[in-house]
Amino acid sequence: MYTTSQFLNFAYGSIYTLVAYLAYYFLRISIGVWFSYLLAMTIGVLLSILIYHFAQPQRIGSLRSAAFTIASALLIEGIVEEFFGENYYSFPLKSYLAGYNRILYHTIGVPVQNQALLAASLSSATLLGVWFLLYRTKLGYGFRALALDESQAELVGVNAKLMGFISAAVGGSLVSEASLLLSPSGVLYPDMGWVPLIEAFGVVIVGGLGSLRGTVIAALGVSLVYEVVFYLVSPVYSALVPLALAALTIALRPNGLYGRLK
Amino acid sequence: MESILPYLKTIYLEVGDATTAETLNVAANPSAYKYFFRVFPPNSSMLGTYLLEFFGALKYYSQNGLEDVPNVTNVGILAEDAAWTQPIMTANGGGPMSGELPQDLENILGYNVVYSSFFPLTTTDFTPYLQQMATLHVQLIVTLMATDDSIYFVKQWGTFPWPNGKPLVAGINVLAGLQPGYWNATDGLASSVISLGAIPPVSIIDQYFPENFSGQQYAYSFNITEAYDDFVKEFGAPPFYTGLGSLSAVFVLANAIQRAQSLNTDKVIGALEKTDLLTPEGIVRFTSDHDLNAANIPIYWAQWHSNGQIYPIWSYLYPSKIFFFEPPS
């Protein structure tokens, strides 16, 4: 999204939160699991597009755009808090998804939550899907052309404005999917989206803005460093790892591992 | 907030925070920080003392085979990395026992503390901590948690494949006092979790814990049960510990204004310093550094049961009995 339209959306964390709450609410009113998730995701995507519509950097400038997304984040969080209160909610998980995978634990001695396994599987499939979209479809060629040179891409018929909206939709769907995969194993509260946003931001900086390969490698690398710091240094310092690595990257290699700034 | 009190020159009655930083400011610079008074809860040092009292009682019951209390040798401590836990984990200064909580549990109570760790406040995955404790055969997990991390922790503790039986969880778990929110948020996995600071139904407390400070019977000057029931009627849920403290703070302030016969800040502060008042939380008095004198504040330990209700199980006011204890399953 950033390399396509130079747009940094700080409201993704709040969209993450809103989608989780909506899915929870739809499940509680019993409209069916799949429909609940689909409806929540759709709202997340539409909201992402709406925020992009008002916050396009080409129209209002990068600084105002970032400020608008932060304001949107706070507004969404406030609306969630107003409607749902500050109580804590828990997703009604299916029994086979709750808890830890006993087969894995008894065979290799490693406790892994069932929901985490599902999240890892589906997000891997999604990553493959995103890669396919970017590198094997006409739409993906358009994104990559815009990332290389916007004016040249427009000369060969790539509609930059439309691509911006499409990338907002894709971004919204990825955030929504992340929310629906991660929230069920935890607890819902109004400002729950900030921690994943900050961690994701750190990973993207390390991997390089605009690079899918860099983001994947950075995610794995940051996780590894996190675990090393957890076990060999202190669990308390492990929480600082994503942002510490991001700061180090900006200082030593501003483009990140595989990023390419325009 | 506390750092701007010297500029605001407004009386500040603290409810909810146990850190000692503010009262240290009062002691160091009374003219600037005299506006601060801690009403509830008792400070972190006292919380450390309460922990040792309860775990001492648990040791007694388990050694004498009483009330299904499991025999615990190996203890693990999990504390959030926050200002209020530092005085408990690193020094229990001011109380009758001095030292760090892990050391006190070992040296004074005879437990074997095999694991002790802080965790960041943003922790949502406690699996590594649980795995380490499972490897070390922890039988009792002492928790010091005040935020939503306790919900994540209990959900994961409740479903973790413990190879040697599920350890008991007991300690300071502030959110465990949320009724019925905590039960719902943990999907019912909070069964057998014990916490200091929950406010169980007063009618149960009155039934099983006679109001008895230092052997003296006393009568409430107002009906605590009625206040509790009114709260439930108004808000649809029992009070959180901050609800109890806030109500007490209102009574304390009103009483001080009445005695001062004035709304002048300095006169009210003078009256507050001489407070000796029975409130919903107990008899409130302040120390010279405006901290809560906890000598007459009844503290109850409460446990969630498998029926989704929370019960008071023990209090230092009535140390010879433990009630309603439900072992983990």
Interface residues (C-beta under 8 A of the other chain):
Chain A: N87 Y88 Y89 S90 P92 L93 A98 G99 Y100 R102 Y105 H106 P111 V112 Q113 S185 G186 V187 Y189 V195 E227 F230 Y231 S234 P235 V236 S238 A239
Chain B: D81 S117 F118 F119 P120 L121 T122 T123 T124 T127 P128 Y129 L130 Q131 D148 I151 Y152 K155 Q156 G158 T159 F160 P161 L175 L178 G181 Y182 N184 A185 T186 D187
